Structures are given as C-alpha cells and as structure tokens.
Amino acid sequence: MGSLVLKNVDKAFGKVKVLHDINIDVEDGEFVIFVGPSGCGKSTLLRIIAGLEDATAGDVLIAGKRVNTLPSSKRGIAMVFQTYALYPHLTVRNNISLGLKQAKEAQSVITERVDMAAQMLELVEYLDRRPAELSGGQRQRVAIGRAIVRNPDLFLFDEPLSNLDAALRVNTRLEIAELHRKLGTTIVYVTHDQVEAMTLADKIVVLRDGRVEQIGAPMDLYNDPDNLFVAGFIGSPAMNFLPGAAVGDSAKTIGLRPEMITIGTEGPIAGVVSHLEHLGADTNVYVTVGETLVTVRYMGQTDYEIGANIRLNYAPEALFRFDENDQRIR
C-alpha cells in the first residue's frame, strides 16, 4: 500500500507563502512526477511528504494514514536525493545496508535484501568498493539501492539525475523505469526536466509559483494543455506562440508545435530563416516572424539559406488557441 493523498496543503516561510492549496492523489504503484521551473515549490512539496518540512495547513496521507505529525522514519518512505549522500569510508555493501543495521534488522534479512538490490541494480561486482572507486551513475545506483532495501511504501526522488552527464542521465533514466516495473512500488519524483517527466511518469503534476497548473498523463498534457504555461513547458522543442492576429485568428495568442509546421512557398505566415540546427535525424529551423522567433522541426535533413524568405503552413487542427488570461480556448 503506497498511495499518497495531499489535501489542501499550504506552506509559508514567515509571511511568504510558497505552496497554495495543493490537492494531489497518487494511486498505489503509480509513478508520479512533479515538474516545473526553479522556485515553483516542487522540492518543498516533496520535503513535506517526506516529513522534512511541516505543512502550514492541510493533510498528508500515506497508505491511507495521516502522517502530518510523524517523523520521516515512521512514514514508510525512502528518499533518493540529488546528492548521493554516501559515506566515503564505507563499502557499497555497507552503504546499502546501513539503514537496515540501524533498524536492527537480522543479518540474514540484511544479506538477502542487499543481494537482491545489488542484482537488480547490477552492482554485485562493486559491493566491496568504496564510493570514490565508482562512476557517478554507479554512485546513484548505490543511493537507489539503499532506498530499495528498506521496502518502503513510497519512494521519493529529488532530482536524482541532475548531477549526471547527458549519456548517464539517459541510461539511469532507463534503469529507474525498469526498476519501477520490477518493484511496482509507488514513486514520487521531482525534476525540472520535462523530458524526464514525459519519459518516466504515469502522471505529471505541473507546478508554477506554488500552485498546481495541471495534472495528467504525459501525452494528455502534451496534446491537451489547459493553459499557455503548460503548453509551453511540456514539449521539446517548446511550443511556438504568436499573436492570433498574425494568422487572422480572434484568439489573443495561438500556439503551434514545431513538428506541426511545414515550410514552403505558400502559407499564412511569412518569415525569414535565421538559424539551423542539424541534429542528424531531424533539423530545427529557426524562423523570424515579425518580432517572434519560431522553431520548425523538420523530420530528416534539410538546408536553407540564412536570410531566405519563406512561408509557414500548418493544419487547422494543429492550432492551439488561448484567451487574454492565457487559458486554452477549446
């Protein structure tokens, strides 16, 4: 039982309110990601769930039990931090097993759980090494192993991949996804990287300025955002925004995904090629339209002369429309 419910959670530091009436339901076994820009409150919210911060108002329920007044050690959680927080003088085996030893588990239980975690995370050959002898990705796996052996109701991940280089982030992301499939345990994961959110989550919670903007499955947020902020935050390259008047539309703002735009000699939008990014499998073409820079994602390889005058086109159903309050017009 690893369900999580947040009911009307507020948080203030003195007179500064950083979380506003947060309501989130996480089902048992779900992988839920809190995503948003720096300062949106996602890490503070995770710390409230973990018991490292107290909510100013509202309730936190884990596995159906109100845990507001319980310390972290009594909440049935395990947390993996951005920093690995490993003891440099201990071996991998002892780092993974430390929490179990402190909980006075039987040695047979400790051995069984450490061996299970080491097999799952491909750490068997490193059990007698110390952290300084490991790569960054291996150290992060040790930190995850330390959490696994506790058999928690709820895993909490606080930006666990941010210290890794690009290649390691991809590999570790795949490892975390596979880990979730094997364990089936509930995971709440914080990141500012919407690519991580899109590729890992069953459900994404988009936060801005301490408020929930939208909750939904990754592709639901991508295809059906509620407002301009969610539309612009979810998706890479980001959605393009233009004044509605630029295409003769009554909406205040219109949005177009880069992959939904085509380049040709005819089309409702006139622009000038300002830059190209050749990525191999596709090409990002940057086009200046009035005072706005528009990104066009061309599937495959193409070339345009910088400064060339072109026209942009799109299918009518690809257009997103927003009102003067940045809310989606459906």
Stockholm file with secondary structure:
# STOCKHOLM 1.0

chainA/1-330         MGSLVLKNVDKAFGKVKVLHDINIDVEDGEFVIFVGPSGCGKSTLLRIIAGLEDATAGDVLIAGKRVNTLPSSKRGIAMVFQTYALYPHLTVRNNISLGLKQAKEAQSVITERVDMAAQMLELVEYLDRRPAELSGGQRQRVAIGRAIVRNPDLFLFDEPLSNLDAALRVNTRLEIAELHRKLGTTIVYVTHDQVEAMTLADKIVVLRDGRVEQIGAPMDLYNDPDNLFVAGFIGSPAMNFLPGAAVGDSAKTIGLRPEMITIGTEGPIAGVVSHLEHLGADTNVYVTVGETLVTVRYMGQTDYEIGANIRLNYAPEALFRFDENDQRIR
#=GR chainA/1-330 SS CCCEEEEEEEEEETTEEEEEEEEEEECTTCEEEEECSTTSSHHHHHHHHHTSSCCSEEEEEETTEECTTSCGGGTTEEEECSSCCCCTTSCHHHHHHHHHHHTTCCHHHHHHHHHHHHHHTTCGGGTTSCGGGSCHHHHHHHHHHHHHTTCCSEEEEESTTTTSCHHHHHHHHHHHHHHHHHHCCEEEEEESCHHHHHHHCSEEEEEETTEEEEEECHHHHHHSCSBHHHHHHSSSSCCEEEEGGGGTCSSSEEEECGGGEEEESCSSEEEEEEEEEECSSEEEEEEEETTEEEEEEEESCCCCCTTCEEEEEECGGGCEEECTTSBEEC
#=GC SS_cons         CCCEEEEEEEEEETTEEEEEEEEEEECTTCEEEEECSTTSSHHHHHHHHHTSSCCSEEEEEETTEECTTSCGGGTTEEEECSSCCCCTTSCHHHHHHHHHHHTTCCHHHHHHHHHHHHHHTTCGGGTTSCGGGSCHHHHHHHHHHHHHTTCCSEEEEESTTTTSCHHHHHHHHHHHHHHHHHHCCEEEEEESCHHHHHHHCSEEEEEETTEEEEEECHHHHHHSCSBHHHHHHSSSSCCEEEEGGGGTCSSSEEEECGGGEEEESCSSEEEEEEEEEECSSEEEEEEEETTEEEEEEEESCCCCCTTCEEEEEECGGGCEEECTTSBEEC
//
